[in-house]
Amino acid sequence: MAFYFSEPSHTFGEYLLVPGYSSEDCIPDNVSLKTPLVRFNKKAGEESPLSMNIPMVSAVMQAVSDDKLAIALAKEGGVSFIYGSQTIEDQAAMVARVKAYKAGFVTSDSNIRPEQTLEEVVALSEKTGHSTVAVTEDGSANGKLVGIITSKDFRIGHCPAGSKVKDYMTGLDELVTGKDGISLSEANEIIWEKKVNQLPIVDKNGNLVSLVFRKDYSTHAAHPLELLDSKQRYIVGAGINTRDYMERVPALLEAGADVFVLDSSEGYSYWQAKALKDIHEKWPNAKVGAGNVVDAEGFNFLADAGADFIKIGIGGGSICITREQKGIGRGQATATIEVGQARDEYYKKTGIYVPICSDGGIVHDYHVTLALAMGADFVMLGRYFARFEESPSNKLVINGNYVKEYWGEGSNRARNWQRYDLGGKKSMAFEEGVDSYVPYAGHLHDGVGMTLKKVVHTMCNCGALSIPELQEKAKITLVSATTISEGSAHDVVVRNTSVQS
């Protein structure tokens, strides 16, 4: 006989947090959102070998996670999982671009040879939008540095036609440079001490490695939570599937990927256990998350199989139609609560803490706080990040409003059959996602900053200064439909206002 759950499953929108006592220490500046990303032996006093400074990761989707968004999110302290529904070479190239983008150290994209003309400098600047051009012997980004030329060095209308770069540039003998291996703080000290606008970083052979700009100092200061590895490179993840992982993983490791996730609509399967076993045997230091699951049974299966973190959620995404197509899934709040309890029981039994990620079902910012309070260590977001300027999809004007394209991996547009693979033919039998638009929401830095302000303030209302403390102290109540409607503005005519901070 089939098993019947005694209670209906619920979504985040059916719950509210009840305030707890806020002490004098419960102020936003004292709150830490640091959270573990991969498993560790908590009972032995270990810390997670890979943690995040904010509890947010971006979904493994074509419309969401490419190298540009990965850099933007790492600046805020989170991790992007670059989508795997592309060739191994293209995915590895995206990962490599993230790792090559050292925080504050910019690879020069405006380069020219000394024998070229000022007209070519102007054309190059118009193309890249950058007025500082590195002059190298071969005109490449990593060639032997011979000088710098900027828009301040010449006026095109007052120079003879065909004038050479070498006659107007600031030569190497007049430049202040930094040695390869210098830290960002040391580079900025030189910039301020020598009163220069940029500092070329060169290696022992005189080749240009990167540039550090004075204007980027304020940008760096605006991202105090940026997530960096031991070499001061941004942390980045990558999505993999259960088909070609033995070829994909080594290429991604070579490119510098820090963490992987098996991207599947349903992870309680032989295929995921096999992939986890194979990867960990071949590459013992590789960190691999798995999922998705919606109950304790699924969690325990993947935890025993060696998953470094486990994703929760089936059918709760805004573009996902798995529930209506196949009739499987579970309310995201109920799934998160049960898996969170299973995670805690697993830790008590084994001493191993396996972080869990709530994936899907986040409609409002406060749903992030609810997911954390219910046990999630972090949340995975698709629609949320697809709205921002940094996502890879096109920005369009529809009915006079800016929107971004957003489509599911199970849509006919993406055709990511590997995500829904059940070991059969290499194709999709039917769609499990839609193609859509989402309202454009500006830059990721501003959007994430506002969301996290709400999370932090709510945590203070609950008397919690960390995510573990929130999970311990949170008081959560199920609410009625009437209570939900009462929670929004009602019985008034609302004026359009906004608060700027």
C-alpha positions in Angstrom: 0.0 0.0 0.0 1.3 3.5 -0.8 2.6 5.6 2.0 0.5 8.7 2.8 1.9 11.7 4.6 -0.5 12.8 7.4 -0.1 16.5 6.8 -0.2 18.6 3.6 3.1 20.2 2.5 3.5 23.9 2.8 5.3 26.8 1.1 7.3 29.6 2.6 4.4 32.0 2.0 2.3 30.1 4.6 4.7 30.9 7.5 5.7 33.9 9.5 8.5 34.4 12.1 7.4 35.4 15.6 9.8 38.0 17.1 12.1 36.9 20.0 13.9 39.0 22.6 16.3 41.4 21.1 19.2 42.3 23.4 21.3 45.5 23.2 23.8 43.5 21.1 21.2 42.6 18.5 22.0 45.3 16.0 22.6 44.7 12.2 26.3 45.5 12.4 26.9 42.6 14.8 25.2 40.0 12.6 27.3 37.4 10.7 25.9 35.6 7.7 28.9 33.3 7.3 27.8 29.8 6.5 29.5 26.4 5.5 29.3 25.3 1.9 30.6 21.7 2.2 30.7 18.9 4.8 33.0 18.8 7.8 33.6 17.0 11.0 31.9 19.4 13.4 32.1 17.2 16.4 35.9 17.0 16.1 36.0 20.8 16.1 36.8 21.2 12.4 35.5 24.1 10.3 34.2 23.7 6.8 37.1 23.8 4.3 34.8 26.0 2.1 32.5 28.6 3.6 30.6 31.6 2.2 30.1 35.1 3.7 26.5 35.3 2.6 24.0 32.4 2.4 23.2 32.7 -1.4 24.3 30.8 -4.4 23.1 31.1 -8.0 21.2 28.4 -9.9 22.9 26.1 -12.4 21.0 27.7 -15.4 21.8 29.1 -18.8 19.9 32.3 -18.1 21.6 32.8 -14.7 25.1 31.6 -14.0 27.9 32.6 -16.3 31.3 34.0 -15.5 30.1 37.6 -15.4 27.5 36.8 -12.7 29.9 34.6 -10.9 32.3 37.4 -10.4 29.6 39.8 -9.3 28.2 37.3 -6.8 31.7 36.4 -5.4 32.3 40.1 -4.8 29.3 40.0 -2.5 30.4 36.8 -0.7 28.4 34.1 -2.5 29.0 31.5 -5.1 27.7 30.9 -8.6 27.5 27.4 -10.1 28.2 28.0 -13.8 25.8 26.1 -15.9 26.8 22.7 -17.3 24.4 22.5 -20.3 27.2 23.6 -22.7 30.3 22.0 -24.0 33.0 21.1 -21.5 35.4 23.5 -23.2 33.0 26.4 -23.0 32.2 25.8 -19.3 35.9 25.4 -18.4 36.6 28.7 -20.2 34.0 30.4 -18.1 35.5 29.0 -14.9 39.0 30.1 -16.0 37.8 33.6 -16.7 36.5 33.9 -13.1 39.7 32.6 -11.6 41.8 34.9 -13.8 39.8 37.9 -12.6 41.8 38.7 -9.4 40.0 41.0 -7.1 41.3 44.5 -7.9 43.9 43.1 -10.4 42.5 43.7 -13.9 43.8 41.9 -17.0 44.3 44.7 -19.5 41.8 44.5 -22.4 43.1 47.7 -24.1 46.6 47.0 -25.5 48.6 48.4 -28.4 52.1 48.3 -30.0 54.4 51.4 -29.8 54.5 51.6 -33.6 50.7 51.9 -34.0 49.0 55.3 -34.5 47.1 57.6 -32.2 44.0 57.0 -34.4 44.2 53.3 -33.5 44.4 54.3 -29.8 41.2 56.3 -30.2 39.4 53.4 -32.0 40.5 50.9 -29.4 39.3 53.2 -26.5 36.0 53.6 -28.2 35.6 49.9 -28.6 36.5 49.0 -25.0 35.3 52.1 -23.2 38.6 52.4 -21.4 40.9 55.4 -21.8 44.0 53.8 -20.3 45.9 51.7 -22.9 48.8 49.5 -22.1 51.7 49.6 -24.7 53.4 46.3 -25.0 56.0 45.2 -27.6 53.6 42.8 -29.3 50.4 44.6 -28.4 49.1 41.7 -26.2 47.7 41.8 -22.7 50.8 39.9 -21.3 53.5 41.2 -23.6 56.6 43.1 -22.5 55.5 46.4 -21.1 57.0 49.5 -22.7 54.6 52.2 -21.6 51.1 53.5 -20.9 49.1 55.9 -23.0 45.9 57.6 -21.9 43.5 60.2 -23.3 45.4 62.9 -21.3 48.6 62.3 -23.3 47.4 63.7 -26.6 44.6 65.6 -28.4 43.9 63.9 -31.7 43.0 67.1 -33.5 46.3 68.8 -32.5 48.6 65.9 -33.5 49.8 65.2 -37.0 48.0 62.4 -38.8 49.6 59.1 -38.4 51.5 60.0 -35.2 53.0 57.1 -33.4 52.1 55.9 -29.9 55.7 55.7 -28.9 56.0 59.5 -29.3 53.2 60.3 -26.9 53.1 57.5 -24.4 54.5 57.6 -20.8 57.6 55.3 -21.2 58.5 52.4 -18.9 61.3 54.4 -17.3 58.8 57.0 -16.1 56.2 54.5 -14.9 55.6 53.3 -11.3 55.1 49.6 -11.4 54.5 46.7 -9.0 56.0 43.3 -8.9 54.0 40.2 -9.7 52.8 38.6 -6.4 52.2 41.9 -4.6 49.0 42.0 -2.5 46.1 44.3 -3.3 46.7 46.4 -0.2 50.4 46.8 -1.0 49.4 47.9 -4.6 46.9 50.5 -3.3 49.6 51.8 -0.9 51.9 52.4 -3.8 49.1 54.1 -5.8 48.4 56.5 -3.0 52.0 57.1 -2.0 53.2 57.8 -5.6 49.9 59.7 -6.5 49.3 57.6 -9.7 46.0 56.6 -11.3 47.1 53.1 -12.2 49.8 50.6 -11.3 51.0 48.1 -13.9 52.0 44.8 -12.4 54.9 43.1 -14.2 56.6 39.8 -13.8 60.4 39.2 -13.5 60.8 39.3 -17.2 59.0 42.7 -17.6 55.8 41.2 -19.0 52.5 42.9 -18.1 50.5 40.7 -15.7 47.6 43.1 -14.7 46.7 46.6 -13.8 45.5 48.0 -10.5 43.5 51.3 -10.7 43.0 54.0 -8.2 39.3 54.1 -8.9 39.0 50.4 -8.0 40.0 51.1 -4.5 36.5 52.4 -3.6 35.0 49.5 -5.5 37.1 47.0 -3.4 36.1 48.8 -0.2 32.4 48.5 -1.2 32.8 44.7 -1.2 34.2 43.8 2.2 32.7 40.3 2.0 34.1 39.2 -1.3 34.8 35.5 -1.4 38.5 34.7 -2.3 40.7 31.6 -2.3 44.2 31.4 -0.9 45.6 33.0 -4.1 43.2 36.0 -3.8 41.0 34.7 -6.7 37.3 34.5 -6.7 35.6 31.3 -5.6 33.5 29.7 -8.3 31.4 26.6 -8.6 30.3 24.5 -11.6 27.3 22.3 -12.4 27.9 18.8 -13.7 25.7 15.9 -14.8 25.7 12.1 -14.2 26.7 11.3 -17.8 30.0 12.9 -18.8 31.4 13.8 -15.3 34.6 11.7 -15.8 35.5 14.0 -18.7 34.0 17.2 -17.4 35.3 17.2 -13.8 39.1 17.1 -14.7 38.7 19.9 -17.2 36.9 22.1 -14.7 39.4 21.3 -12.0 42.2 22.3 -14.3 40.3 25.6 -15.0 40.2 26.2 -11.2 36.6 25.2 -10.1 36.4 25.2 -6.3 33.2 23.2 -5.9 30.7 21.1 -8.0 27.1 20.2 -7.8 25.3 17.4 -9.6 22.6 19.2 -11.4 19.5 17.1 -11.4 15.7 17.6 -10.9 15.7 14.5 -8.6 18.7 13.2 -6.8 17.6 10.2 -4.9 19.0 7.8 -7.5 21.6 5.2 -8.3 23.2 7.6 -10.8 24.0 10.3 -8.3 25.4 7.8 -5.8 27.6 6.3 -8.5 28.8 9.8 -9.7 29.7 10.8 -6.1 31.6 7.5 -5.6 33.5 7.8 -8.9 34.5 11.4 -8.5 35.6 11.1 -4.9 37.7 8.0 -5.7 39.4 9.7 -8.7 39.7 13.2 -7.2 39.6 12.8 -3.3 39.8 16.6 -2.8 36.9 17.5 -5.1 33.9 19.0 -3.3 30.6 17.8 -4.9 27.1 18.7 -3.8 24.1 16.6 -4.8 20.3 16.6 -5.1 17.6 17.5 -5.3 15.6 15.7 -2.5 12.5 16.6 -0.5 12.6 14.3 2.5 14.8 12.7 5.1 15.1 9.4 3.2 16.6 11.2 0.2 18.9 13.3 2.4 20.3 10.2 4.2 20.9 8.4 0.9 23.0 11.2 -0.5 24.8 11.9 2.8 25.8 8.3 3.0 26.9 8.4 -0.6 29.4 11.2 0.2 27.6 14.4 -0.9 29.4 17.5 0.3 26.2 19.4 0.5 22.6 18.5 -0.4 20.0 20.5 -2.3 16.3 20.5 -1.4 13.4 21.1 -3.7 11.4 19.6 -6.6 9.0 21.7 -8.6 9.1 24.9 -6.6 11.0 27.1 -9.1 9.1 29.9 -10.8 9.9 28.4 -14.3 9.6 24.7 -13.2 6.5 22.7 -14.3 7.7 19.3 -13.0 4.8 19.1 -10.6 2.1 19.7 -13.2 3.9 17.5 -15.8 4.8 14.5 -13.6 2.9 15.1 -10.3 6.0 14.8 -8.1 7.4 17.3 -5.6 6.7 18.8 -2.2 6.0 22.2 -0.7 9.4 23.9 -0.2 8.9 24.9 3.4 7.9 21.4 4.5 10.7 19.8 2.5 13.3 22.2 4.1 12.0 21.5 7.6 12.2 17.7 7.3 15.6 17.7 5.6 16.9 20.2 8.2 15.8 17.8 10.9 17.4 14.9 9.1 20.7 16.8 8.7 20.7 17.5 12.5 20.1 13.8 13.3 22.8 12.8 10.9 25.2 15.1 12.7 24.3 13.7 16.1 24.8 10.2 14.8 28.1 10.7 12.8 29.6 13.9 13.9 29.6 15.0 10.3 27.8 18.2 9.4 26.4 18.2 5.8 25.2 21.6 4.8 21.8 21.8 3.1 20.6 24.2 0.4 17.0 25.2 -0.2 16.6 25.4 -4.0 13.4 27.1 -5.3 10.3 28.6 -3.8 11.8 31.9 -2.9 9.3 34.6 -4.0 9.9 37.4 -1.4 13.1 38.4 0.4 11.7 37.3 3.7 11.5 33.7 2.3 15.3 33.6 2.5 15.2 34.3 6.2 12.4 31.7 6.7 14.4 29.1 4.7 17.5 29.7 6.9 15.4 29.6 10.1 13.9 26.3 9.0 17.3 24.7 8.7 18.9 25.7 5.4 22.5 26.7 5.5 22.1 28.7 2.2 19.6 29.1 -0.6 19.9 28.7 -4.4 18.2 31.3 -6.5 17.4 31.4 -10.2 14.7 34.0 -11.0 16.2 36.3 -8.3 19.6 36.5 -10.1 18.2 36.4 -13.6 16.7 39.8 -13.1 20.1 41.6 -12.7 22.2 43.3 -15.2 25.0 40.8 -14.7 23.0 37.7 -15.8 23.7 36.4 -19.3 20.3 36.8 -20.8 19.1 39.6 -23.0 17.6 42.8 -21.6 14.5 43.8 -23.6 11.7 46.3 -23.6 8.2 44.7 -23.3 5.1 47.0 -23.1 7.4 49.9 -22.1 9.2 48.1 -19.3 12.6 46.6 -19.1 12.7 42.8 -18.7 15.3 40.1 -18.8 14.8 36.8 -20.5 14.5 33.8 -18.2 14.0 30.2 -19.1 14.2 26.8 -17.3 16.7 24.1 -18.0 13.8 21.8 -18.7 12.4 24.1 -21.3 12.5 23.5 -25.0 14.9 26.5 -25.3 17.5 25.0 -23.0 16.8 21.3 -23.7 19.1 20.3 -20.8 18.1 16.6 -21.0 20.9 15.6 -18.7 19.2 17.3 -15.8 16.2 15.1 -16.2 18.1 12.0 -17.2 16.8 8.6 -15.9 19.3 6.5 -17.7 17.4 6.2 -21.0 17.8 7.9 -24.3 19.8 11.0 -24.6 16.8 13.3 -25.2 13.9 15.0 -23.5 10.6 13.3 -23.7 8.6 16.4 -22.6 9.2 19.9 -21.2 9.6 20.5 -17.4 10.3 24.2 -17.7 9.0 27.3 -19.4 10.5 30.3 -21.3 9.6 33.6 -19.8 10.6 37.2 -18.8 11.3 38.7 -15.4 11.3 42.4 -14.5 14.7 44.0 -14.8 16.1 44.8 -11.4 19.3 46.8 -12.0 22.7 45.7 -10.6 23.3 42.6 -8.5 25.3 44.6 -5.8 22.3 46.8 -5.0 19.7 44.0 -5.1 21.6 41.6 -3.0 22.5 44.3 -0.6 18.9 45.2 0.0 17.8 41.6 0.4 20.5 40.9 3.0 19.6 44.1 4.9 16.1 42.6 5.3 17.5 39.2 6.4 19.8 40.8 8.9 17.2 43.1 10.4 14.7 40.2 10.7 17.4 38.1 12.5 17.8 40.9 15.0 14.1 40.9 15.6 14.4 37.2 16.4 17.3 37.8 18.8 19.9 36.0 16.5 23.3 37.2 15.4 24.2 34.2 13.3 22.5 31.6 11.1 23.0 28.8 13.6 21.6 31.0 16.4 18.6 31.9 14.2 17.9 28.1 13.7 18.1 27.6 17.4 16.0 30.6 18.5 13.5 31.1 15.7 9.8 30.8 16.4 7.8 30.0 13.3 4.0 30.0 12.9 1.8 28.6 10.2 -0.7 31.3 9.1 -4.2 31.3 7.5 -5.1 32.8 4.1 -6.7 35.7 5.9 -3.6 36.3 7.9 -1.6 36.4 4.7 -3.9 39.0 3.2 -3.8 41.1 6.4 0.0 41.2 6.1 -0.1 43.4 3.0 -1.3 47.0 2.7 -5.1 46.9 2.8 -8.1 49.3 3.1 -6.0 52.2 1.9 -5.0 53.8 -1.4 -1.3 53.2 -1.6 1.0 56.1 -2.8 4.2 55.2 -4.6 7.1 56.0 -2.4 10.6 54.6 -1.9 13.3 54.8 0.7 16.9 55.6 -0.5 19.8 54.7 1.7 
